Amino acid sequence: MPRPDSEEFEKLIHRTLRSLPERRAPRSLELRVLAAIEARQSLPWWRQSFAHWPHAAQAVFLLLSGVIAAILVTLVFRTGAEVEAASPWTSAMSNLRHARLVLASLGEACAAVFRGIPPLWLYGGLAFLAAMYATLVGLGAAAYRTFFHHR
C-alpha cells in the first residue's frame, strides 16, 4: 500500500476535523461555569485579586508594605549592632574574610585531590566523555532521521 505524502495526509486530517460539527458543553456544566464566574465577580474588592483592587487601595497597600519592610530592616540592623557592639561594616568585612578563608581552603583541597589523580586517568576520563558525547550526538541524529526526516 503506498504511503501518502505527509503534507497531503495532514491536509486530509485537517479537512476531516474541520468538517465535524462543534459540540456544545452540557447544559449543567455551562450553568456551573456561569455561576462560578458570577460568584467570583460578586466578591467584595478585597477578596478579589490585587489587579482588581481600586487604585487607591493598591497605592495604600504598597505604601504600607514599604513602611513595614523599612521598619523590619531597621530593627534587624539595630538589633545586630547592639549584639555585636560594632558597626555593620566591620561585621560585614569579618564575614567576607571568613568566606575568603573557607573558599581558599576548599580550593587548596581540590587542587591537592586533582594533583593526586594520575594523568593517564585524566586523559582516559576525557576520552570517555568525548566518546559518550559523540554517541549521544549520533543517537540523536539517528532518532531524528527515523522519526522526523521527511522523504
MIKOL-104061 format. One record per atom (N, C-alpha, C): x, y, z; residue in one letter. Coordinates in steps of 0.02 Angstrom, whole numbers, plus 32768, in hexadecimal, padded with zeros to 4 digits. Example, Ala and Ser with C-alpha at 12.3 -4.5 7.8 and 13.67 -1.06 7.14 Angstrom:
# residues 2
82947EE48186A
82677F1F8186A
82947F5B8186A
82827F908162S
82AC7FCB8165S
82858002818AS
# end
This chain:
# residues 151
802B7FC58000M
800080008000M
802D803E8000M
8025806C7FD1P
804F80A77FCFP
804280D5800AP
807780EF8024R
8072811C805DR
806281628044R
802D8183805EP
801B81C68046P
805081F9805CP
8056822C8033D
808482628043D
806E82808086D
809D829280AES
808D82AA80F1S
806582EB80EFS
8073831880C1E
804D835780BDE
8006834A80A6E
7FFD831D8075E
7FBA830C805FE
7F9282EA8097E
7FB482BF80BBF
7F93829C80F3F
7F7E82CE8129F
7FAA82FF8136E
7F9A83328168E
7F5E835B8151E
7F5C836E8112K
7F24839580F8K
7EE3836D80FAK
7EE7832C80ECL
7EAC830180EFL
7E9082FF8136L
7EBD82F58167I
7EA782F481ADI
7E8A833781C1I
7EAA836D81ACH
7E9283B081BCH
7E4B83BB81A0H
7E4083A98162R
7DFE83B18143R
7DCA83868167R
7DDD83498178T
7DAE831C819AT
7D9B833781DET
7DCC83508204L
7DBC836B8246L
7D9483AB8241L
7DA183D5820FR
7D7B84138206R
7D33840581F2R
7D2783CD81D1S
7CE383BF81BBS
7CB683A481F4S
7CD48390822BL
7CAC83788263L
7C8683B18282L
7C4983A4829AP
7C2383DB82BAP
7C4083EA82FEP
7C3984298312E
7C52843D8354E
7C2384218389E
7C40840A83C0R
7C1783EE83F6R
7C0B8423842AR
7BCF84268442R
7BBE84548478R
7BCD843384BBR
7BDE845C84EBA
7BE88443852EA
7BA5842D854BA
7BA583FC8576P
7B6683E98596P
7B49842585BCP
7B07842985BCR
7AE5846285DBR
7AF784698625R
7AFF84308648S
7B108433868FS
7B5684518699S
7B85843F866EL
7BC8845B8673L
7BC784A58664L
7BA284B88631E
7B9E84FE861EE
7B8185288657E
7B4D850E8678L
7B2E853286B0L
7B5E853886EBL
7B85850286F9R
7BB585058731R
7BEC85378723R
7C05853986E5V
7C3A856886D4V
7C2185B086D9V
7BE685BD86BEL
7BCB860186C2L
7BBE8615870AL
7BA785E78734A
7B9B85F6877BA
7BDD8605879EA
7C1285E0878DA
7C5385EC87ADA
7C6F86308798A
7C6686438759I
7C7D86858741I
7C5786BC8764I
7C1686B3876AE
7BED86E6878BE
7BFF86EC87D5E
7C0C86B387F6A
7C1E86B5883DA
7C6186D78847A
7C9086CC8819R
7CD286EC881ER
7CCC87378814R
7CA1874C87E6Q
7C99879487D9Q
7C7387B78810Q
7C4A87918836S
7C2387B1886BS
7C4A87B688ADS
7C87879D88B0L
7CAF87A388ECL
7CC187EC88FAL
7CC987FF8939P
7CE088438947P
7D27884D892DP
7D3B888B8922W
7D7B88998901W
7DB6887E8927W
7DB3887B896AW
7DED88648990W
7DF58818898EW
7DC287F58975R
7DC787AC896ER
7DD987988927R
7DDC87C888F9Q
7DF087BA88B4Q
7E3B87C188AFQ
7E5687B28874S
7E9E87B7886BS
7EB48800886ES
7EF4880B887CF
7F0F884E8885F
7F04887B8848F
7F04885E880DA
7EFA888587CFA
7EB488A487CCA
7E84888887EFH
7E3F88A187EEH
7E3188D28827H
7E6188DF8852W
7E57890F8888W
7E538955886BW
7E328984888CP
7E3489CA8877P
7E7C89E5887BP
7E8D8A148850H
7ED18A2E884EH
7EE78A4D8890H
7EB98A6E88B2A
7ECA8A8C88F3A
7EDC8A568925A
7EB68A1F8926A
7EC589E88955A
7F0889C88944A
7F1789C18903Q
7F5889A588EFQ
7F9189D28907Q
7F8A8A1388FFA
7FBE8A428914A
7FC88A3F895FA
7F928A3E8985V
7F978A3C89CEV
7FB889FA89E3V
7FA589C389C4F
7FC3898289D5F
800E898389C8F
8023899C898DL
806A899E897DL
809089CC89ACL
80728A0589BEL
80928A3489ECL
809B8A148A31L
806789F58A4BL
806C89D58A8CL
809D899B8A8BL
809F89758A55S
80CF893E8A4FS
811689588A51S
8123898F8A2DG
816689AD8A2EG
817989C68A73G
814A89E68A95V
815989FF8AD9V
816889C58B08V
814089918B05I
814C89568B31I
818F89368B21I
81A089308AE1A
81E189138ACEA
821A893E8AE8A
821489808AE3A
824889AD8AFBA
825089A78B47A
821989A28B6BI
821C899A8BB4I
823F89598BC6I
822D89238BA3L
824D88E28BB1L
829788E38BA3L
82AC89018B6CV
82F389058B5BV
8317892E8B90V
82FA89658BA5T
8319898F8BD8T
832089698C1AT
82EC89448C2EL
82F0891D8C6BL
832588E88C68L
832B88C68C2FV
835D88928C28V
83A388AF8C2EV
83B188E78C0CF
83F489048C10F
840389208C55F
83D2893E8C76R
83DE89598CBAR
83EA89218CEBR
83C388EB8CE6T
83CC88B38D14T
841188938D09T
8425888B8CCAG
8467886F8CBCG
849E889B8CD5G
849688DD8CD0A
84CA890B8CE7A
84D0890A8D33A
849889038D56E
849A89008D9FE
84BC88C08DB7E
84B088898D94V
84CD88498DA9V
8518884A8D9EV
852E88638D64E
857588628D54E
859A889F8D70E
857688D48D7FA
859489138D97A
85C9892B8D67A
85BD89238D27A
85EB893A8CF4A
85C289548CB9A
85E489768C8BS
85C089918C52S
85AF89588C22S
857C89628BF8P
856A892D8BC9P
85A3891F8B97P
85CD89508B89W
860389458B59W
863789158B73W
864889198BB3T
867B88EC8BCET
866188A48BCFT
8621889B8BDFS
860788568BDFS
8603883C8B97S
85F288678B68A
85EF88508B22A
8635883E8B09A
866688668B1BM
86AB88588B05M
86C488178B26M
86B1880C8B65S
86C487CF8B87S
86A587928B65S
866687988B51N
864587618B2DN
866787558AEAN
867B87898AC7L
869E87818A88L
86E1875F8A91L
870587718AC6R
874587518AD4R
873B87068AE1R
870986F68B08H
86FB86AF8B16H
86E9868A8AD6H
86C086A78AACA
86AD86878A6DA
86EA867D8A41A
871786AF8A3FR
875386A98A15R
878086708A2FR
8787866A8A71L
87AF86348A8EL
879285EF8A7FL
875085EA8A84V
872F85AA8A75V
873985978A2CV
873085C889FFL
873885BA89B7L
878085A989A6L
87B185CA89C6A
87F785BB89BAA
8807857489D1A
87EE85608A0CS
87FA851D8A25S
87DB84E989F7S
879F84F689DFL
877D84C889B1L
87A484C28970L
87BD84FA8956G
87E484F98919G
882484D18921G
884684DA895BE
888484B38967E
88758469896CE
883D8456898BA
882B840F8991A
881C83F2894CA
87F984178922C
87EA83FE88DEC
882983F888B5C
8857842788BCA
889684238897A
88BF83E788AEA
88BF83D888EFA
88E5839E8908A
88C7835D88ECA
8885835988EAV
8865831D88CFV
887483168885V
8871834E8860F
887E834D8818F
88C683388809F
88F683508833R
893C833D8829R
894782F38837R
891D82D58860G
8925828F8871G
890A825F883DG
88E68277880BI
88CA824B87D7I
88FF824187A1I
890E8202878FP
893F81F6875AP
892982148718P
8958822F86F1P
8945824F86B1P
8923821F8680P
893581DF8681L
891681AF8654L
88CB81A98662L
88B981AB86A2W
887281A986B4W
884D81E7869BW
886D822186A1L
884D825F8689L
8842825C863EL
887582458618Y
886E824185D0Y
883A820C85BDY
883981D485E1G
880881A085D4G
87C181BA85E3G
87B981DF8619G
877881FB8629G
8760822C85F4G
878E825785DDL
877C828685A8L
876982618567L
878F822C8556A
877F8205851AA
873B81E38522A
872C81CA855DF
86EB81AA8569F
86B381DD8562F
86BB8218857EL
8688824C8578L
867E8260852FL
86B482668508A
86AE827784C1A
86898240849BA
8699820184ABA
867781C98489A
862C81C8849AA
861C81D584D8M
85D581D684ECM
85B0821084CAM
85D1824984C4Y
85B2828284A3Y
85A782728459Y
85D882548438A
85D0824183F2A
8598820E83EAA
859281E08419T
855D81AE8416T
851981D0841ET
85148200844BL
84D682248455L
84C282498415L
84F1826B83F6V
84E3828F83B8V
84CD825F8381V
84F08226837CG
84DF81F58349G
849A81D78353G
848A81C68392L
844781AB83A0L
841181DF8394L
841F821E83A5G
83EE82538398G
83E1825B834EG
8417825A8326A
840F826082DDA
83E9822582C1A
83F881E982D9A
83D581AD82C0A
838B81B182D3A
837C81C68310A
833681CB8325A
8312820082FBA
8332823782EDY
8313826B82C5Y
83048251827FY
833582308261R
832A8216821DR
82F381E2821DR
82EE81BB8252T
82BB81868254T
827581A3825DT
826E81D3828AF
822B81EA829BF
8214822A8278F
824282558264F
822E8296824BF
824582A68205F
8271827F81EAH
828B828F81A8H
825682818172H
824882B38149H
821682AC8114H
8239829680D4H
8220826080B8R
823F8246807BR
821F8263803ER
# end
